[in-house]
Amino acid sequence: MTAAMELEAAKVVDGLPAEAYHADRTSISSSGLRALLAPGCPAQFKYDRDHPQPPKREFDLGHAAHKFVLGEGSDFKVIGFPDYKKKAAQDERDAAHGAGLVPLLEKEHDQIQAMADAIRQHPVAGPLFTPGGGVAEQSIYWTDWKTGVRCRCRPDWMPHHGDGRLVVVDYKTARAVDDAALAKAVYERGYHAQASFYLDGVKAAGLHGGQEPAFVFVFQSKTAPYLVHLVELDFPALALGAARNERALRIYAECERTGIWPGFNDRITYLPLPPWAERRDHEEYA
């Protein structure tokens, strides 16, 4: 497939409901690609795609934070209980989920509001998320020219900048936002692959205006004072993320072609100890 064909196949969709975006089975997202690789596998990815999991409370908080900060996303319902121990509280929570709403305890609502206030008061993140100053959750579709796989991404926020350079912003809540914690989270959760994938998407759709776009993570602690840490990954991280994406795309294309979604193995294999454990036990006992 030529570059011209790739651009022709790309499209940008405004106002697509999140449910419709995530339910799409004709394309694959960054989270889907990451699920194909270790510690996941194609068989687990396919099962999870075919059997959507019920909402998790940690995701409720994340979705609500996005709503407060970005102004886009599912509406929420405040549950008038201190916790979910009582059945009445559980029933309200389940009814909210059933209505497509994000349930929030009163203390969680106050927490999310305080987090949004901390974002607005940050000297960089505040102006970055200026209401009306960008586009939230725009759905982008394109075709990977190497594999022919249809891809999709949905950037949290793309602010308008006068210099013409596109900045893709991803907002994430975290337990800790110090350098060491974020470096570990980026690697373990494949955020470097997500950044590379999204940059590919906006370039395929021609949204970058000919300049190299940037991808910025806005991490925020979920505990007071709700510290904010903005991160842009370096080139080696993005290059390794691109390599992960390429491997996952080839796996996905092969699974789609053959209809075979393998697990971890189909034979007995050797399993060594982790290198750090082997070194420690060697020093202690050998």
N, C-alpha and C positions, 0 to 999 in steps of 0.2 A: 504494500500500500504506500503510495507516495505521500509526501507532506501535504500536498494540495488536497488530496482525498481525505486526509486526516482532518484538516481544517473544515472541509465541507461537511464531514460527518459530525463535527462537534456542535453542541447546542447549549444554550443557557436558558434556564426556565425560572421565571419569577413567580413567587406565590404558590409554589408547589407545597402541599401539606407534608409535614414531616412523616406522617404515617404512610403516605403514598411513596415518598422517596425511599424509605426503609423497606417497604414491601416489594420493591422492584426486583424481579428475578432475571431481567434481561441484561443486567450489568452488575459489576462488582465494585464495592467500595474499599477504602483503605482498611477499615476494620476487618472486612472479609478477607483481604489479602493477608493481613497479619495473622488471622486465625488459621490459615493454611500451613503456616510455618511453625516450627517448634517454639513453644511447647505444645502447640496444637497439631492438627493433621487434617487432611482432606475429609476423612470419614466424620470427624467431630464437627468440622465446619458444615458439612451437608446436613447432618442431623440437627444442629442448632438452627440452620436456616429453615429447615422444614418443620421444626418444632419450636416456635418462638417462646422464650422464657417469660414468666410473669414479671411485672415491674419490681425492681429492687429499691429499697429505701434510699440507698446511697445515690442511685440515679435520680430519684425524686429531687434531692437537694441540688444536684448538678443542673437538672432541667430548670428548676426554679431560679437558680442563680443566673442562668442564661436569659431567662425571661426578664429579670430585673435589670440586668446589665445591658443586654442587647435590644430589649423591647420586642423581641420576637420569640415565639415558642408557645408551648402549651400554657393555657391559663391554669390557675391554681385555685384550690379551695382550702381555706383555713379550717382545721379540725379543732374544735373547742375543748380539747383534752390535753393534760400534761404529758401523756404518753399513750401507747396503744395496748395497755394491759387490759382495759375493759372491752367487752365485746361491742358495746355501742361505738367506741372509738374505731375498732376494727371494721365495723360495718360501714361507718362513714368513710373510712379510708378506701375500702373496696368499692363503694358506690362512686367515689370520686374517680378512681381508676376506670371504672366502667363507663363513666361519662366523658372520658378523655381528659380529665383534669389531673393536675399534680396535687396530691394531698400534702399539706404542711401543718404540723403542730404549731401552736401559737409561738412557742419558743424558736421553732425553726423559721417561721416567718420573720421574726425579729432578727434572727441571725442573718438571713439572706438580705434583709433590708440594710443591715449594718455593713455587710460585705459590699453591696452595691454602692453605699455611701463612701466606703474606703476607696473603691475604684474611681469614683468621680473626683475625690480629693487628691488622687495621685497626680503628680506633675506631668507624667507622660501618658499613663493609661487613661486619665480623665479626658484630655483633649482627643485621644485616639478614638474613644467611644462616644464622641459628641453626638447626641440624638440628631438624626437627619443628616449627619455628616458622612454617611457611608451606606453600604448595602449589607443587610443581614441575611444569612442563610439562603443564598442564591444557589440553586442546583445546577451543576455543570456536568455534561455528558460528553464523552469523546471516545475514540477508538484507538487502542494501542496498536501502533503500526507494525510492531514486531510480531505480535501474536494474533491480532485481529479481535482481541477481547474488548468488549464494550465496558467502559469504566465510568464511574461517577464520583463526584465529591460535592460537599456542601459546606463551603467556608463559613465559619461563624460570622465574620465581619470583614468587609473590604472597604476601608475608609477612602474618601475622595481626597486626593492630594493635588495641589496646584502644579507640582513639578512633573506630573505625569507618570511617576513611578508607582506601580501597583504594589500594595502591601496587603498580604493575606494574614489575618489575625485569627488566632485560635485561643479561646478562653477556657482555662481548665482550673478546677479547684483541686487542692491537694492538702495532705496532712502537714507537710513541711515543704518550704520553698527555698531552703538554703541550696548552695551550689551542689553539694554532694548528693543531697536527696533528689534534686532535679535531674542531675546527670544519670543517676541510677534509674529513675522513673522513665526518662527518655529512652534509655536502652531497653529496659525490661518490657516496656509497653509499646516499643516500636514507634515512638513519636517521630524519630528521624525519618522513618519510612513514610509516615503520614505527611510530613512536611514536603518531602520530595514528590510524593504522589500529587498533592494539591498543587504544587508549582507546575507539574506537568499538565494538570487539568486546565489551569488558567491560561497557560501558554497555548495549549491545543485549541482553546476556545477564542484565542486572540484578544484576551482581556488585558494583556500586559502592555499594549501600546508600543511594542518594539523594544522596550527596556527590560532588563532582567528584573523580574519581580522579587520581592522579599517575603519571607514567612516569619512571623513573630508569634511566639507563644506568650500569653499573659497568664501566668500562674498566680493563684491566690490561695493563701492559707485559709482553712476552714475554722481556725480558732482565732480569737481576739489577740491582737488588734487587726487581724485579717490582712496581713502583709502581702504586698504585691511584688512580683519579680518578673520582669520582662526579659525574654530570652530569644536570641536569634542563633540558630545552630551554625557551626562552621562548615566549611566546604567538605572536609573529610567525612563528617557525620552525614551530610546530605548525600554524598557519593555512596556511602555504605547503605543508606536508606534506599537509594535508587537500585542498588544491586539486590537488596532483599525484595523489592517490588518486582524486579525482572524475574527472579526465581519463582516468586509466588504466581505471577502472571502465566508463566510457562506451565506450572503445575495445574493451575486452574483451566487453562486451555486444553491440556491433555485430559483432564478429568471430564470436562464437558464433551470432548471429542469421543472418548471411549465409554463414558458412562460408568467408569470405575473410580471410586473414591477410597483410596487405600487408608488403612490405619497406620500404626507405627511399624509393623513388620509382619511377615508371614512365615517366619522361621525363628529358630533359637539363635540369639546373638550374644556376644560377650558384652558384659557391662562392667567397666572399670569404676573404681571409686573416683569421686571428684578430685582433681589434682591437688587442691588445698588439703583435703582430708588424707590423701595418700602421703603427702609430705609430712603432715602432722603426726600420723601414726608411725611413719618410718622413723621420725626423730624420737618418738616416745617409746616404741617397742622393738624396732628392728635392731 
